[in-house]
Structures are given as C-alpha cells and as structure tokens.
Amino acid sequence: MSKSQGFTERQRLTRIASGLAMLTYVCLHLSNHALGIWSLDLMEAAQPYTVEIFRTLPGTIFLAGAFTIHFSLAIWSLHLKRRFVMPLWESTQMALGFTIPLLLVHHVISVRIMYSMFATDVGYSYVLWAMGLDPWTYLTQTALLLVAWTHGCIGIHYWLRIRPWYPSVARALSIVAVVLPLLALIGFLHAIQEVDRLDMDPQWHRAFVANASVPGEAGLAALSDLHVYSYAGLGLIVAGMMMARLLRRFLERRSGIVQVHFPGPLVVPSAPGPTLLEIARAAGLPHASVCGGRCRCSTCRVRIGQGLSSLPPPAADEARVLARIGAPAPPSGSPVSVVRRPTSMSPRYSRRRPACRKCATSSTTIRVVKWRSC
C-alpha cells in the first residue's frame, strides 16, 4: 500500500534500547522508595547508588538522551500511524506514554533543575518535606512513577511475548511488575510519616531549612516561568505533529483513492499509505497482530495470490520477516489480489511457517482502483 511503513530495524532497536534505559532508572527509583519500609536513613544511604549517579554529568546526558530519543521516536510513530483504531493494550500504552512528559516536567524542574540552579539539597528528606507542603506534588510524582512503570511493563511484555523462552519467566516478571511498585508506595508513605515526625521538632526544622538552600521568591518565580515554557513547548511539538499529519493526509488524498473490497458488500475506501492491517482495523474487521503491527511477529501475514507487480517491493524489515518464516514469493499477475487474512493467532505461532493451519482465516478480495483528483 505504500513504499515505507513504520520504523526501520535500527529505529526499532533504538526505541527499545532507550526505553530499557529509562525503565532501568524507574526500577532503581522504585527500589530506593521501597527501602523506606525500614527507615529514611536507609533510603538516603542507598540514594548515591540508585539515583544520584544520574545527577552526574554523564548520568544526566545518558538519561536525558534516552528520553529525548524515545520521545522523538514516539512522536514520529504517532505521525506515521494512519489510523488510531488499535487493540486496548496498544492504546493504553500510547496514552500512558504521552502522559509521562506532562508529569515529568514538574519533577525535572522541581528536583533536577532546582539542584543545578540553586544547589538545593534534593535528597529524600527535602523532597518528602516539600511534598508535605504541597500534596498535589506527591500525587503527581507518585502518578509519574506508576505511569512510567506500567508503560514500560506493557512494552516489555509485548516485545518479549513472541520469544519461545518468555512463557517460562512471564509469571516471575508479572510478580515483580506488581510487587515492586506496591512496596515502593508503602515505603514512600512510611518515609513521609517519618519526615513529618522529624519536622515537628523546631530544632530539626531550623537546621534542615538552613542546610537545604531553599530558593527565594525570585528563584521560585523563575522556576514557575520555566514550567510554563516547558508545557508550551510540549504543546507546540504535538500541534506541529498534528499539522504535519493533516498536510500529509491532504497530499495523499490528492494522489488518488484505494478501494479495498472485503467479502460481501463491504468496500473500504482509503488514501494510499495505510497498511492492510490499519485498513482492516478501521473497518472493524478482526486481523491477527500479536506485536501490534511492529514487524516483529509476522502474525498479521497475508498471502497475495495475484497483483504483486502493482505493489512496491518489501522493505528491508519486511523482507527479513518473510525470509524468517520461509514465505514463498507469490506470483505476479492482474491488479486484483486475493489475500488470506488471519483473524486470530497465538504468539506461539509467530515463528511458524505459512503451512501452519492453527489460525482462523478469512478470504478477502482486494481491488485497487486509483482515482485521480481533478
């Protein structure tokens, strides 16, 4: 349907690597929170090995670079997507992913940038004490960790579920995915209660405020302005992406219309560009896709009986998957194609040869008609 669809293999691996880097940081952060079950002192003692390493210059470059790459590729992925009809897990992961920057802005400015600009002690004692003054901050930062963790766990699951060894470790990973954030929340609440008890001592309070280098009114105003600029920047990025999508849709519709004829009276018109998977989903037709159309599993495979000459050659990643499953080259012929469309398939069939008959299928006739606009 189009000459280029989705990410290249290198882009996919880069997105996975950057996501794993950020998930590692979140995992260390949650583990440090969980130590609050024992004591605030233990949380502070472990912080240099779990969090502060990311406040060094190399750590900051590493983490900020991973976020920038991952967020940029997510924006590009959203731009490439022609249809937003998708399974629940995919839409949930996407919604959680784009919620992260909105929650992250406040945390980065209130902790990392405040530390750089004012040399503020942003250890656990200060952060928990500040959250006691502003409960909204506690809610947003707790939501940030849970949203980022859930987004990463969904990605890990749907990345690894096609691996033959994954079922043997899936239960253990599921336990970790649930227990770790639960322990982190308990430890965080316990540490907040401990800081509240310490803050009731006037002597501790005076010494704490004197050593924390809390920014004054001018500093807080500068941080507030930075919040506004950051949210405005995120809004401009999303608005630019949406404008680019509208422009692409306009240009594609000027180049012609593709009609896809499914069994019965159903005819789905589409501008050139969407994949058959996207067109089928938009029409409400079931189409197997274990990996969500990311060219990993091959479970959305279709068989073209005729009309290969009217289609572009497979891209490099498509050719790699076709070679992996041993798909035969379909014959070329008339511009009418007969496609076998799998309606359901288990992840364990993602590496099976096309001879596998375990999946439910439905025959579909596709007619490609190009209408030139005036």
C-alpha positions in Angstrom: 0.0 0.0 0.0 3.0 2.3 0.5 6.7 2.3 -0.1 7.6 2.9 3.5 5.7 1.8 6.6 6.7 2.2 10.2 10.2 2.1 11.6 13.3 0.6 10.3 15.0 -2.2 12.3 17.6 0.2 13.6 14.9 2.7 14.7 13.0 -0.1 16.5 16.1 -1.3 18.3 17.0 2.3 19.3 13.5 2.8 20.6 13.7 -0.4 22.7 17.2 0.5 24.0 16.2 4.0 25.1 13.0 2.6 26.7 15.1 0.0 28.6 17.4 2.7 29.8 14.6 4.8 31.3 12.9 1.7 32.7 16.1 0.8 34.5 16.1 4.3 36.1 12.5 3.8 37.2 13.2 0.4 38.6 16.1 1.7 40.7 13.9 4.6 41.8 11.1 2.3 42.9 13.6 0.0 44.7 15.0 3.0 46.6 11.5 4.0 47.6 10.8 0.5 48.9 13.7 0.9 51.4 11.5 3.4 53.2 9.7 0.4 54.7 12.7 0.1 57.0 13.9 3.6 57.5 14.5 7.0 56.0 18.2 6.7 56.7 18.4 3.6 54.6 16.7 5.4 51.7 19.3 8.2 52.0 22.2 5.8 52.2 21.2 3.9 49.1 20.4 7.1 47.0 24.0 7.5 45.7 23.9 4.1 44.1 20.4 4.3 42.7 19.5 8.0 41.9 22.5 10.3 42.3 24.5 8.5 39.7 22.0 10.0 37.2 22.7 13.5 38.5 26.3 13.5 37.4 27.1 14.9 34.0 27.4 11.5 32.3 24.3 10.2 34.0 22.3 13.3 33.1 23.4 13.1 29.4 22.6 9.4 29.4 19.1 9.7 30.9 18.2 12.9 29.0 19.4 11.4 25.8 17.4 8.3 26.3 14.3 10.3 27.0 14.8 12.6 24.0 15.4 9.7 21.6 12.4 7.7 23.0 10.0 10.7 22.9 11.1 11.8 19.4 10.6 8.3 18.1 7.2 8.1 19.8 6.2 11.4 18.1 7.4 10.0 14.8 5.5 6.8 15.3 2.3 8.8 16.0 2.9 10.7 12.8 3.3 7.5 10.8 0.1 5.9 12.1 -2.7 6.5 9.6 -5.4 5.1 11.8 -6.0 5.2 15.5 -8.1 2.0 15.7 -6.0 -0.4 17.7 -6.2 -3.0 20.5 -6.8 -1.9 24.0 -3.2 -2.7 25.2 -1.7 -0.6 22.4 -3.9 2.4 23.0 -3.3 2.1 26.8 0.5 2.1 26.3 0.3 5.0 23.9 -1.9 7.1 26.3 0.4 6.3 29.2 3.5 7.2 27.2 2.2 10.6 26.2 1.1 11.3 29.8 4.7 10.8 31.1 6.1 14.2 29.7 3.2 16.1 31.2 4.0 14.6 34.7 7.8 14.7 34.2 8.1 18.4 33.6 7.2 19.3 37.2 9.6 16.6 38.6 12.6 17.6 36.5 12.2 21.3 37.3 11.4 20.9 41.0 14.3 18.4 41.6 17.0 18.3 38.9 16.9 21.9 37.7 16.5 23.3 41.2 19.6 21.3 42.2 21.6 22.7 39.3 20.5 26.3 39.7 20.3 26.8 43.5 22.4 23.9 44.8 19.3 22.8 46.7 19.7 19.6 48.7 17.2 17.4 46.8 17.7 14.3 48.9 14.8 12.3 50.2 14.3 14.4 53.3 13.9 17.6 51.3 11.7 16.1 48.6 9.4 14.5 51.2 9.3 17.6 53.3 8.4 19.7 50.2 5.6 17.2 49.3 4.2 17.7 52.8 3.7 21.3 52.0 2.2 20.6 48.6 0.1 17.3 48.5 -0.5 17.8 44.7 3.2 17.3 44.1 3.0 14.0 46.0 0.1 12.8 43.8 1.7 13.8 40.5 5.1 12.3 41.3 3.5 9.1 42.5 1.5 9.0 39.3 4.6 9.6 37.3 6.4 6.6 38.6 3.3 4.3 38.3 2.5 5.6 34.8 6.2 5.2 33.6 6.4 1.7 35.2 3.2 0.5 33.7 4.1 1.9 30.2 7.4 0.1 30.4 6.0 -3.2 31.6 3.4 -3.2 28.8 6.2 -2.6 26.3 8.4 -5.3 27.7 5.5 -7.8 27.7 4.6 -7.2 24.0 8.2 -7.1 23.0 9.1 -10.5 24.6 5.9 -12.4 24.3 6.9 -13.9 20.9 10.2 -15.3 22.3 10.0 -19.0 22.9 11.5 -18.7 26.4 9.2 -16.0 27.6 6.3 -18.1 28.9 8.8 -19.7 31.4 9.6 -16.4 33.0 6.4 -14.4 32.4 4.9 -15.3 35.8 8.0 -14.2 37.7 8.2 -10.9 35.8 4.5 -10.3 36.4 5.1 -10.7 40.2 7.9 -8.2 40.0 5.8 -5.8 38.0 3.1 -5.8 40.7 5.1 -6.2 43.9 7.8 -3.6 43.3 5.6 -0.5 42.8 3.4 -1.7 45.8 6.5 -1.9 48.1 7.7 1.5 46.7 4.4 3.1 47.6 4.4 1.6 51.1 8.0 2.7 51.7 7.3 6.2 50.4 4.3 6.7 52.7 6.3 5.4 55.6 9.2 7.8 54.9 6.7 10.8 54.6 5.4 9.9 58.0 8.9 9.8 59.4 9.8 13.2 57.9 6.5 14.7 59.4 7.5 13.5 62.8 11.0 15.0 62.5 9.6 18.3 61.3 7.6 18.7 64.5 10.9 19.3 66.3 11.7 23.0 65.9 15.4 22.5 66.2 15.4 19.9 63.4 13.3 22.2 61.2 15.6 25.2 61.6 18.7 23.2 60.8 17.0 21.5 57.9 15.8 24.7 56.2 19.2 26.4 56.8 21.1 23.5 55.1 18.6 22.9 52.3 19.3 26.1 50.3 15.7 26.6 49.6 15.3 29.2 46.7 13.7 32.5 47.5 10.8 34.2 45.8 12.8 35.3 42.7 14.0 31.7 42.3 10.5 30.2 42.7 9.2 32.7 40.1 11.9 31.7 37.7 11.0 28.0 38.2 7.3 28.8 37.7 8.1 30.5 34.4 10.1 27.5 33.3 7.1 25.3 34.0 5.0 27.5 31.6 7.6 27.5 28.9 8.1 23.7 29.1 4.3 23.0 28.8 4.1 25.4 25.9 7.0 23.6 24.2 5.3 20.3 24.5 2.1 21.8 23.1 3.9 23.2 20.1 5.5 19.8 19.4 2.1 18.0 19.5 0.5 20.8 17.4 3.3 20.6 14.8 2.9 16.8 14.6 -0.9 17.1 14.1 -0.4 19.8 11.4 2.1 17.5 9.6 -0.5 14.7 9.7 -3.2 16.9 8.2 -0.8 18.1 5.4 0.2 14.5 4.6 -3.4 13.4 4.5 -4.3 16.2 2.2 -1.4 15.4 -0.2 -2.2 11.7 -0.1 -5.8 12.2 -1.0 -4.8 14.3 -4.0 -2.8 11.4 -5.3 -5.8 9.0 -5.5 -8.0 6.6 -3.6 -7.6 2.9 -3.0 -10.7 0.7 -2.7 -10.4 -2.5 -0.6 -13.2 -5.0 -1.4 -13.9 -7.4 1.5 -16.3 -10.3 1.3 -19.9 -9.2 0.9 -20.9 -5.6 0.2 -18.2 -4.0 2.3 -16.0 -1.7 0.4 -13.4 0.4 2.4 -12.0 3.4 0.5 -8.7 4.7 1.7 -6.0 7.1 0.7 -2.7 5.5 -0.3 -0.5 4.9 2.8 -2.2 2.8 5.4 -1.3 -0.8 5.8 -3.9 -3.6 5.2 -3.8 -4.1 9.0 -4.8 -0.5 9.6 -7.5 -0.6 6.9 -9.0 -3.8 8.4 -9.0 -2.4 11.9 -10.6 0.9 10.8 -13.4 -1.2 9.1 -13.9 -3.2 12.3 -12.6 -6.4 10.8 -10.6 -8.7 13.1 -7.0 -9.1 11.9 -4.4 -11.0 13.9 -1.4 -8.9 15.1 0.4 -10.1 18.2 3.0 -7.3 18.1 0.6 -4.5 17.1 2.0 -4.1 13.5 5.6 -3.5 14.5 7.0 -6.1 12.0 8.3 -8.4 14.8 6.0 -11.4 14.9 4.6 -12.0 11.4 1.2 -12.9 12.7 -0.5 -10.3 10.5 0.8 -12.1 7.5 -1.3 -12.1 4.3 -0.9 -14.1 1.2 -1.1 -12.3 -2.2 -2.4 -14.5 -5.0 -2.3 -12.0 -7.8 -1.2 -8.4 -8.5 2.3 -8.5 -7.0 3.5 -6.3 -9.8 1.3 -3.5 -8.7 2.7 -3.5 -5.2 6.0 -2.0 -4.0 8.8 -4.4 -3.1 9.1 -5.4 0.5 11.1 -3.1 2.7 14.2 -4.4 4.4 12.5 -5.3 7.7 9.5 -6.9 5.8 11.9 -9.0 3.7 13.7 -10.1 6.9 10.5 -11.3 8.5 9.3 -13.0 5.2 12.7 -14.8 5.0 12.5 -15.9 8.7 9.1 -17.6 8.2 10.1 -19.0 4.8 7.2 -17.3 2.9 7.2 -18.2 -0.8 7.2 -15.5 -3.4 3.6 -15.0 -4.7 3.0 -15.0 -8.4 2.5 -11.7 -10.2 -0.4 -11.1 -12.5 -3.5 -8.9 -12.7 -4.1 -5.9 -10.4 -6.7 -7.9 -8.4 -5.2 -9.6 -5.3 -6.6 -12.4 -3.2 -5.4 -12.2 0.4 -5.7 -14.7 3.2 -6.3 -12.7 6.3 -5.7 -14.3 9.8 -8.4 -13.2 12.2 -6.7 -14.6 15.3 -3.4 -16.1 16.2 -1.4 -17.0 19.4 2.1 -15.6 20.0 3.5 -19.2 19.8 2.7 -19.2 16.0 4.8 -16.1 15.3 7.7 -18.2 14.1 5.7 -20.9 12.3 5.9 -21.4 8.6 3.0 -20.4 6.4 1.9 -24.0 6.2 0.5 -23.7 9.8 -3.2 -24.0 9.8 -3.8 -23.4 13.5 -5.1 -19.8 13.0 -8.6 -18.8 11.9 -8.5 -17.2 8.4 -10.9 -15.4 6.1 -10.5 -15.0 2.4 -10.5 -11.3 1.2 -10.6 -9.9 -2.2 -8.8 -6.6 -2.7 -9.4 -4.4 -5.7 -7.0 -1.5 -6.2 -8.7 1.4 -8.0 -6.8 4.7 -8.4 -8.9 7.8 -8.8 -7.0 10.9 -10.0 -8.3 14.1 -8.5 -9.1 16.9 -10.8 
